[in-house]
C-alpha cells in the first residue's frame, strides 16, 4: 500500500499546544486539519451529507461536527454516527525530522504515467 501513497510536506506549522479545526491545502486538495485533545487528524474537507465545509466545523470530544446539519464524524476513523450512514475520508499523517507529511493516494494517472 505504501507504493500507492505520495507523501506531501504539510506547508504550515502544526500547533501541538491547542485544539483546532482548520483548512490545509496540500497537492491541490483542500483538507481538514484537526487537533483535538492530543489527537491529530487530516480528513476530507467536505461533508458527504450536503457538501458543507468541515473546516468551519468544531469538535466535541472525538467527533468533528458539520457546521450545517450537525452530522458527526469520528476524528480517528472517519465514521459517521450511527444512523447517518456516511463517513469522511481520512488521510495518513506522519512526522519525520520535525516535519509533518500527509499521505495522498496516487491517482490512476500517476500510477500509470508517474
Secondary structure, DSSP 8 states (H G I E B T S, - for coil): -GGGEEEEE-SS---SSS-EEEEEEETTEEEEEEEETTEEEEEESB-TTT--BGGG-EEETTEEE-TTT--EEETTT-BB-TTT--B--EE-EEEETTEEEEEEE--HHHHHH-
